[in-house]
Amino acid sequence: MQDNLITTLVALLFYLATGLFGGNSSSNEAVPLTPVNIGENSKFPLAGMITSQQANIRSNSSSSGSVIGSTSKGSHLVIVDEKNDWYRVQTENGADGWVAKWMVSTKNIPLGSSNLQSVIATYYVENYQDDPVGQISLANNLDSINTVIPFSYKVDQHGAISGRHYSKPFTLAKSSGAQTLALVNNIQGSNFNSNTIHRMLSNANSRSRAVNGIARLLVEQGYRGVNIDFENIPASDRMYLTAFFRELASVLRPKNLLVTASVPAKTFDDKKSAHSGAFDYQAIAPYLDLVMVMTYDEHYSGGDPGPVASLPWVEKVINYTRKSFPPRKIVLGIAAYGYDWGLNTGRALNNRGIQNLIKKHQVAPKWHSEYKVPYFTYKNWGVTHQVWYENSYSTSFKADLVKKYGLKGVAVWRCGYEDSNIWSVIRRKLS
């Protein structure tokens, strides 16, 4: 979550399609779905799986409805409504329609997963309203995930909080006993905005407005707490950022609300860094209940090719973070993506996009024994490409570090873009 991230529904779609952390392969695009209103007390959404050899998806809840698509046995989907003997479903490839109930089995999502000792969190993002990618992944993995962080709100220069409540992931999380944190960022237009966050942080009235707005939002919507994701903060605002966290904690903690933050990975304290200089780890530690350390983008799209998060680098970040934060507060950021570097820049790819490249160019991925990550090269129109990425195997080594240092858990960016096997790996390693 560095440069070129986009919030607002329109800008976020552009960012996630072409920029950092998004799948850039056209094969990953889906058709926008018709909105479905789901009340918080409804039993929907549910996770489902096709049990018949082939199931037609129809335009309405009747066998006379026109066939708008089909899906095969074992396919996962999200059930969002029911009518008589039919379920309204959303499939992994974006289809939205009705399937006969007898063709679908619903998944039993165990209750009480929030009581797990370790935090297993995922950031939830929608490319467009009712984008099913994150919903499918979340519904299928709530036996592992116990903390959901929807990328949903932003703050402006005056401290006003705006955004939209994602009812579907909230309801899914609630159904399993998982906790939900409302993420608040400083994105304006197409970037994390330095000027916006400077003006907000440096003005006591704006900070107060932001703090009170966040508290009101959490109480009204029923969130367990907040995840602050402020980035591109001017290094000179270091003391203001600390003041913000202090003021936020003073308001939220009496209400029994969690104060958490996504922070840049650091191996030393460069007080002049435009990326991380504003974050005084030692000063903000008392005010944060959890700190999600973004241990990814060691190499990024605008830099030289290399691992997104090599194991030696991640371990250095952990060791530096432990100097200021007790292990029980540290949540390790896990990347679920990779980069494909061509001529002078790279593009972000989700796991499906990476697998498509492997298949298209018939390459055999390699394993880097020191970095503990997979990579491969291929040629396209005479240009040699390097692809470095993360998968369930590389994730297993990072989960081992969580156990080694007694950290609180992991936070995966982002839900639905991952190698689906990472959840079972994480659950096994952290149990």
Sequence and secondary structure as in RCSB ss.txt:
>XXXX:A:sequence
MQDNLITTLVALLFYLATGLFGGNSSSNEAVPLTPVNIGENSKFPLAGMITSQQANIRSNSSSSGSVIGSTSKGS
HLVIVDEKNDWYRVQTENGADGWVAKWMVSTKNIPLGSSNLQSVIATYYVENYQDDPVGQISLANNLDSINTVIP
FSYKVDQHGAISGRHYSKPFTLAKSSGAQTLALVNNIQGSNFNSNTIHRMLSNANSRSRAVNGIARLLVEQGYRG
VNIDFENIPASDRMYLTAFFRELASVLRPKNLLVTASVPAKTFDDKKSAHSGAFDYQAIAPYLDLVMVMTYDEHY
SGGDPGPVASLPWVEKVINYTRKSFPPRKIVLGIAAYGYDWGLNTGRALNNRGIQNLIKKHQVAPKWHSEYKVPY
FTYKNWGVTHQVWYENSYSTSFKADLVKKYGLKGVAVWRCGYEDSNIWSVIRRKLS
>XXXX:A:secstr
  TT   SHHHHHHHHHHSTTS   GGG           TTS  SEEEEE SSEEEEESSSSTTS EEEEEETT 
EEEEEEEETTEEEEEETTS EEEEEGGGEEE    S GGG SSEEEEEE  SSTT HHHHHHHHHTTTT  EEEE
EEEEE TT  EEE   HHHHHHHHHHT EEEEEEE EETTEE HHHHHHHHT HHHHHHHHHHHHHHHHHHT SE
EEEE  S  GGGHHHHHHHHHHHHHHHGGGT EEEEEEE  SS  TT TTTTT  HHHHGGG SEEEEE   SS 
TTS S  SS HHHHHHHHHHHTTTS GGGEEEEEE EEEEE SS EEEEEHHHHHHHHHHHT   EEETTTTEEE
EEEEETTEEEEEEE  HHHHHHHHHHHHHHT  EEEEE TTSS TTHHHHHHHHH 
